[in-house]
Amino acid sequence: MESACSGEDEPGSAVLDGHCRVTAPDNPARTILVIGDSHAQQWLGAVEPMAGESNYKVVSLLMGACSFGIESEGRSQGCNDFNAAAMAYALEHDVDAVITVASAASKDSTEERIVDGLPAAARELTRHGIVVVGVRDNPRYPFNMYACSQSEGASACATDRSLKLASEAPFNWPGGVPDGVGFVDMSDLICPAGVCPPVIGNVNVYMDTNHLTATYAGSMSDEFSARFHAVSGW
């Protein structure tokens, strides 16, 4: 059961107070640290079941509107401070892997960009033997997908994937991708057959304009686990 971090998992920095949660089985085989904003948080719906099956501890360090990367001018000072503290936490604790969101999609175009400062942060983590797995961002919308499906019907709100995401994920980092970094792209399950609908298998995919529901994230857990383990080498 998830709880506030305490004991050996408790952050040493006051910046992380109230932002740290943990799900810890007895004698976990490995520890996964999820860092980032609400788009990282939503993937806990897939990570937690995977961890339960594999006997992993899951620690999350989450701050709204604060993607993970080294200090950037595009972030608030509070977010930069949070990320510095999260990096220190990862290096100071017995963390085996960090999961975060590696790209940022646009609600108005197919533009996807590399999360600011993530490549440098990932290189620092891998230098310390920590695996980094970056998840591709999900499509975002200028309208509420859940509300649209309720008022207009699911088919009226579905959008072609080619209008929401780049033809290729932005996983080719300047300077190359270091060993120990892998990527997970779940867009084929969010947009099956090239279409991004608000409902799949009678499950709401979105809760608003850009966040997946916990139920739909959980429904992808088996495939997320397969892809995570393939790129992490575990």
C-alpha positions in Angstrom: 0.0 0.0 0.0 1.3 3.5 -0.9 2.3 5.7 2.0 4.3 8.8 2.8 8.1 8.2 2.7 9.5 7.5 6.1 12.5 5.8 7.7 15.1 4.9 5.1 13.0 6.3 2.3 12.4 9.7 3.9 14.0 12.6 2.0 16.7 14.6 3.7 15.7 17.8 1.9 12.8 19.9 3.1 12.1 20.7 -0.6 10.7 17.2 -1.0 8.5 17.3 2.0 5.0 16.2 1.1 6.1 15.1 -2.4 7.5 11.6 -1.6 5.4 8.4 -1.6 6.4 4.8 -1.4 5.0 1.3 -2.0 7.4 -1.1 -0.5 7.0 -4.9 -0.3 9.1 -7.0 2.1 12.6 -7.5 0.8 12.1 -5.8 -2.6 14.2 -7.1 -5.5 14.8 -3.7 -6.9 13.8 0.0 -6.3 12.2 2.2 -9.0 12.0 5.9 -8.5 9.4 7.8 -10.5 10.2 11.5 -10.8 8.3 14.3 -12.6 5.0 16.1 -13.0 1.4 14.8 -13.4 2.4 13.1 -16.7 4.9 11.0 -14.8 2.4 10.4 -12.0 -0.3 9.0 -14.3 2.1 6.2 -15.3 2.0 4.9 -11.7 -1.2 3.2 -12.8 1.0 0.9 -14.9 4.1 0.9 -12.8 2.5 -0.2 -9.5 1.0 -3.4 -10.9 4.2 -4.2 -12.7 6.1 -3.6 -9.4 3.7 -5.8 -7.5 4.3 -8.7 -9.9 8.1 -8.3 -9.8 8.5 -7.5 -6.1 9.9 -4.0 -6.7 9.7 -1.0 -4.4 8.3 2.1 -6.0 9.1 5.6 -4.7 7.6 8.6 -6.3 8.8 12.2 -6.2 6.2 14.3 -7.9 5.5 18.0 -8.3 2.7 19.4 -10.5 3.9 21.2 -13.7 7.5 20.2 -13.0 9.0 17.9 -15.6 12.3 16.2 -14.6 15.7 17.6 -15.8 18.7 19.6 -14.7 18.1 23.3 -14.0 16.5 25.2 -16.9 15.4 28.8 -17.5 12.0 27.5 -18.6 11.3 26.2 -15.2 10.3 28.0 -12.0 12.9 28.3 -9.3 10.7 26.0 -7.2 10.7 23.4 -9.9 14.5 23.7 -10.4 15.0 23.3 -6.6 12.7 20.3 -6.6 14.6 18.6 -9.4 18.0 19.2 -7.8 16.6 17.6 -4.6 15.1 14.7 -6.5 18.5 14.1 -8.3 20.2 14.1 -4.9 17.6 11.7 -3.5 18.2 9.3 -6.4 22.0 9.4 -5.9 21.8 9.1 -2.1 19.3 6.2 -1.9 19.5 2.6 -3.2 17.7 3.3 -6.4 18.0 0.9 -9.4 16.0 2.8 -12.0 14.4 6.1 -12.6 11.2 6.4 -14.7 10.2 9.8 -16.0 8.5 11.3 -19.0 11.0 11.9 -21.8 9.0 14.1 -24.2 6.5 16.9 -24.2 3.6 16.8 -26.7 1.6 19.9 -27.9 -2.1 20.3 -27.6 -2.3 22.2 -30.9 0.2 20.5 -33.2 2.3 17.4 -33.9 5.3 19.0 -32.2 7.1 16.9 -29.6 10.2 18.1 -27.9 12.8 16.6 -25.6 12.1 17.5 -22.0 14.5 20.3 -21.0 17.6 19.1 -19.2 16.6 15.5 -19.2 19.5 14.2 -21.3 22.0 15.8 -18.9 20.1 14.5 -15.8 20.0 11.0 -17.3 23.7 11.0 -18.0 24.4 11.9 -14.4 22.2 9.1 -13.2 23.7 6.5 -15.5 27.2 7.4 -14.4 26.1 6.2 -11.0 24.7 2.9 -12.3 21.1 3.9 -12.3 19.0 2.9 -15.3 16.8 5.6 -16.8 13.6 4.8 -18.6 11.9 7.7 -20.4 8.2 7.3 -21.4 6.9 9.1 -24.4 4.3 11.7 -23.7 0.7 11.0 -24.5 -1.4 13.1 -27.0 -2.8 16.3 -25.6 -5.9 18.2 -26.7 -7.3 21.7 -26.7 -10.6 20.3 -25.4 -11.6 17.9 -22.6 -11.7 14.4 -24.1 -13.8 13.0 -21.3 -16.4 15.7 -21.5 -16.5 15.5 -25.3 -17.1 11.7 -25.2 -19.9 12.3 -22.7 -21.6 15.0 -24.7 -20.8 14.2 -28.3 -20.1 10.5 -28.3 -16.7 8.7 -28.4 -16.5 8.6 -32.2 -17.0 12.3 -32.6 -14.0 13.0 -30.4 -11.5 10.5 -31.8 -8.5 12.1 -33.6 -5.9 10.7 -36.0 -2.6 10.0 -34.4 -0.8 11.7 -37.2 -2.5 15.0 -36.1 -1.4 14.7 -32.5 2.1 13.2 -32.4 5.3 13.5 -34.4 6.0 10.7 -36.9 8.9 9.7 -34.7 9.4 10.2 -31.0 12.1 12.7 -30.0 14.4 10.0 -28.5 17.5 11.0 -30.5 19.4 13.2 -28.1 22.1 15.7 -29.0 25.4 14.0 -28.2 23.7 10.5 -28.3 21.8 8.4 -25.8 24.1 6.9 -23.2 24.1 3.2 -22.2 21.6 2.7 -19.4 18.9 4.9 -20.9 15.9 3.3 -22.6 12.6 4.6 -23.9 9.0 3.3 -23.7 6.5 4.4 -26.3 2.9 3.4 -25.4 1.2 5.5 -28.1 0.2 2.4 -30.2 -2.0 1.4 -27.2 -3.3 4.9 -26.6 -4.0 5.4 -30.3 -4.6 1.9 -31.7 -4.7 1.5 -35.5 -3.6 5.2 -35.8 -6.7 6.6 -34.1 -6.7 8.2 -30.6 -10.2 7.7 -29.1 -11.5 8.9 -25.7 -12.8 5.4 -24.9 -11.2 2.0 -25.5 -12.8 -1.3 -24.4 -15.5 0.7 -22.4 -12.7 2.4 -20.4 -12.2 6.1 -20.5 -8.7 6.9 -21.8 -8.6 10.5 -20.7 -9.8 12.2 -17.6 -9.4 15.7 -19.1 -7.5 17.5 -21.9 -4.2 15.6 -21.4 -4.2 13.2 -18.5 -4.8 9.4 -18.8 -7.2 7.8 -16.4 -5.6 5.5 -13.8 -7.9 2.8 -15.0 -6.6 3.0 -18.6 -3.0 3.3 -17.5 -3.6 0.2 -15.4 -5.0 -1.7 -18.3 -1.7 -1.2 -20.1 0.4 -2.5 -17.2 1.3 -5.9 -18.7 2.5 -4.3 -21.9 4.2 -1.5 -20.1 6.0 -4.2 -18.0 7.2 -6.0 -21.1 8.5 -2.9 -22.7 10.1 -1.6 -19.5 11.9 -4.8 -18.9 13.1 -5.0 -22.5 14.7 -1.6 -22.4 16.0 -1.8 -18.8 17.7 -5.1 -19.3 16.1 -6.5 -16.1 
